[in-house]
Amino acid sequence: MAPLMDWAADTYGEQLRVGKLEVDGNPSTRDAYEVQGIPTLILYRGGEVVARHEGAIAKPQLQAFLDANL
């Protein structure tokens, strides 16, 4: 897992589960999740998308994104 995602999993503990999918090897899943850019971060709550971010993100922006949406 990417270092920032490791950091997010460690920092947000019970609030967040982190998974990773290699989209190049899974085009049908990529299309189902409408991934347009890599990396793509999708947050779900109760099975519904609550936020998404596509493209690179620095740690301060990731923290702000997670704080705003968790």
Secondary structure as UniProt FT lines:
FT   HELIX           3..12
FT   HELIX           13..15
FT   HELIX           23..25
FT   HELIX           27..32
FT   TURN            33..34
FT   STRAND          40..45
FT   TURN            46..47
FT   STRAND          48..54
FT   HELIX           59..69
//
